[in-house]
């Protein structure tokens, strides 16, 4: 599986976590998905998608949609859910920041 950002919204009594992943699509929109993670066998995670692919024009709108979805899916954890904003990972194909480009040039 490729790298992805995830941020915990809450931890359930069994130790599993509700996670949100936010990404910039590169087409002028952002997407969020909700996952439930469970640890198993030497620190590996089992991720299960529990939401639709939530898409909006702004990052905050997508994250608000994810939060709203989480409150509907897990109404008993509403008071313990972390509210937006959440971590955003730009993805592997976006250009490096100017300071990182300079470091690449220095490695010659």
Secondary structure as GFF3:
##gff-version 3
##sequence-region A 1 108
A	DSSP	beta_strand	7	11	.	.	.	ID=ss1
A	DSSP	beta_strand	17	24	.	.	.	ID=ss2
A	DSSP	beta_strand	30	40	.	.	.	ID=ss3
A	DSSP	beta_strand	44	49	.	.	.	ID=ss4
A	DSSP	beta_strand	54	56	.	.	.	ID=ss5
A	DSSP	alpha_helix	59	73	.	.	.	ID=ss6
A	DSSP	three_ten_helix	75	80	.	.	.	ID=ss7
A	DSSP	alpha_helix	98	106	.	.	.	ID=ss8
###
